[in-house]
Amino acid sequence: MIRMLMQAHRQSELSKSLRMLLEQEASFRKVAYCSMEVAIKPSIPTYSGGLGVLAGDILKSAADMGVPMVGITMLYRNGYFRQSFDEKGWQKESPVIWNPSTELVPLPNTVTVKLRGRDIKIRAWVYDIHGLSGYTVPVYFLDTDVEGNHADDRRLSWDLYGGDQTYRLCQEMILGVGGLRMLRDLGYSGIETYHLNEGHAGFLTLELMREQGYFDPDKIKKQVIFTTHTPVPAGHDVFPFGLVERTLPQNFVATLKQMLPASQGVSMTELGYTFSRYVNAVSKRHAEVSRKMFDSGNVDSVTNGVHPGTWVSPSMKKLFDSHIPGWENGPGRLVQALNLPSDILWRTHQADKTRLIATILEMTGRSLDPDVLTIGFARRAAQYKRADLIFSDVQRLLEATSGKLQIVFSGKAHPKDDGGKALLQRIQQIIHDIDGALSVVFLENYNMELASHLVQGVDLWLNNPTRPHEASGTSGMKCALNGIMSLSVLDGWWIEGWVEGATGWSIGPEPSEADLLGYDGNLDAVDLYKKLEQEVIPTYYDDRERWISMMRRAIALNGSYFNTHRVVKEYCEKAYEINFRGM
């Protein structure tokens, strides 16, 4: 409906009655989901990775289930970045050129936010997510590249996670303060819950306080919930008060000092945590870590999931449609995957694997063997994710795999993360050095489209971060929907999804309280080689029926639970406190 109305506006036919209909429809929305990045589809490159993909998947499930939600995010005209490598294997970045008007509908609404002494005009674009039942969840993209704005202010909606601290501070003011003002201008008068997806939108609490006209933290808390996503300190933005004083209007600075009286700066996580009625981590293990990090027991858990219809391959979808009717909007029914015929399930997977191998050939010129066990590893190239763990002892790896393994890598390092770039460089050098002894390929420019090929086509998914730094992780969940098991360190979601020898295999010792302070990561590499040599490879080649049985269990036990339909249902019950059609 919103798309129809906006198209009518574009044609100068948006009458007063249609505007009233739009505002009436908006008034029924109860939840505003606020996220710095949202990944809806590859052609809208306003995301960098897991945080944005999760946001997009939650909004899609909300549309499928008829949840009265609206999304608010930023529009990035340069996308995240396009990845390439120089002759030394060092990552290079270039803009992703895209035209928002080909995917989004511009709105006439504008609001302003004062930053650095200047009024910045903000406009919005909308994309409607249409659910399976026809229900629509609109997502609004905030844009400062508006005629009349200062050149520096126009650039504030160009780059995701770009620029210096001032750039980031301004962007987060635009998202939090500008986002709430835009929702008000669009007629969203019935919002009862503002869901902050990580701390980037924390300034929304500041704008709520301004609207209130007096200092009453308890009244703000009743309107906000907060989801924290990272146990890594670098993932939590903190802005020194000196910078805040130079950037924000003085009335906002004074209010922030009231809101955070004991702080030396503005911690966006502290804003979100302190001024929310409900706080959650994104896995049970992450909740334990966060309670210690925040020194509070007031952190619940809602373990992440993935959107079923987005991440299941077309051929696997056809199989589910045939044998498990209603699975897509009722993914809990995937427990019935235990009855899928072995021969059909295997042929379906092999078709997806062949499609992946064709993609790899097209991208790299390398031809992989469809009959060889293929492991996938694709992550943001942060050092704690240890993309090179499997190469800790190359000779031991070659002995353990003995020509029975091929590996596909992908992932981007943050443009300012030299450690992550060095990690990618090291992997590329190792790939070159062992060429001929072990087939390993690296696929450039990891994005949603490439991720789909990987999580649908590999045989096994590898995940080995340093514990306890994996808040949740969702790539393995996408794999499980496609009957692909995980070989993973026991951290994040995998602790909950892991059934040894049934849904996959663990790496390293089981977690303990000591993990919160550190543990011997060398144990992981030793156990990884042992599992490959003694469990994974023998099962794949010598006990195919057991392997296929594990594929069925991955779908039935993990795919049926680790999906965003269940996530949205939990948020509605625990945090939003709403009932909606479709439940």
Order of alpha helices (4+ residues) and beta strands (2+ residues): alpha-alpha-beta-alpha-beta-beta-beta-beta-beta-beta-alpha-alpha-alpha-beta-alpha-alpha-beta-beta-alpha-alpha-beta-alpha-beta-alpha-beta-alpha-alpha-alpha-beta-alpha-beta-alpha-beta-alpha-beta-alpha-beta-alpha-beta-alpha-alpha-alpha-alpha
